[in-house]
Amino acid sequence: MQASQRISTMLGGGSDGWEVFARARQMIAEGTPVTELTIGEHDIRTAAPILQEMHRTALGGHTGYASISGIPALRDAIAERVSARTGVPTRRENVIITSGGQSALFAAHTAVLDPGDTALYIDPYYATYPGTVRGVSARPQAIKAHASEAFQPRSADIAAHAAEAKSLMINSPNNPTGVVYNRDTLNGIAQVCRTHDLWLISDEVYDTQIWEGMHISPRSLDGMAERTLVIGSMSKSHAMTGSRIGWVIAPEHIVTHLINLATHTTYGVPGFIQDAALFALRQGEAFETEIAEPFRRRRALAYEILKAQSVVGMIPNAGAMYMMLDIRATGLSGEAFAYALLDAHRIAVMPGESFGAAAAGHIRVAMTVDDAAFTTALNTLCNFAQKLVTNRAAAATS
Ligand code: PMP
């Protein structure tokens, strides 16, 4: 018996890009210590008061089926938060609570695409994007952004594919690059969406991690609220990755369909998790700043280290917990460099190629180990790259 085409082709036939990560995890399982700068997860755990609230409300009885769309108080709190942060009037009816940003992405694409439709997204991209599109039987079409332009996508490149497309997905602050789209980029994107009648799916799960400039939600741009679905999550902003709670903000008629989808898939998110999320949101901005602070600090440390050498280049990152480093001077691909670094120094990073062709010759470094380990790892990485360049030059002249 064969699995469906839809599910068996979700990965597109190629690798899933996680081989270096898998090798690192295997080394750890075999007892070899590895500095992991791979996965986008904090080096702290969910704060105890949030877990205590989860415990309290679960013991208090909130363990039955919860409201499928999300408990009203949480939907209201998120609507209020979005209104305050973006200036776009947002009501409970614009919000559905989901099992993390991940299922929000899948739900959003299910809501706006029919089988065979083309869905655009920007390369480099968060690794699951093409699979999400294939998972709803649509056709993924990547639009390359360029390292030389700090990975801000060109609206003309998006427009060139827009006539055949139904949706565009963007992600700012960006995983894997740490780039935050500026107002010009977002105005250009909005213009293309309006002209070509595209749905915009805006993945904003890193919106509390801004190191420079500001986050602009494209839903706040002229004529965009009616065609934009925003993906949000508690994972990154509140260090709640394991709680699996996020949301979609969308026009009311789309949320109505999403509630119907949830009725047939997840049947909602556990009530005690939703109560804990509400409690976490009520801790306010100071708490979110505290969660983001280690990444801000490590980014500053990284800039100092990178400034002192000239072999490893850096795409200026204005947000998120990642840095994209340019290692093309070593002559290696991102993947070859990542394997070599892992073998030589037991430091695991993600090859840029895991996130699309546009990031070839780069590596993504997650700033997710403590400051001392991060500084040591980054210094080692730079020295390693320097050695590769020196050896390469020596080989060329011998
Ligand atoms: N979008 C992006 C860009 C991400 O990096 C992630 C997680 N790494 C997600 C969505 C999904 O996160 P979650 O399901 O934990 O909310």
Boltz pocket constraint, residues with backbone or C-beta under 6 A from the ligand:
constraints:
  - pocket:
      binder: B
      contacts: [[A, 40], [A, 99], [A, 100], [A, 101], [A, 102], [A, 103], [A, 126], [A, 171], [A, 173], [A, 174], [A, 175], [A, 203], [A, 205], [A, 232], [A, 233], [A, 234], [A, 235], [A, 241], [A, 245], [A, 246]]
      max_distance: 6.0
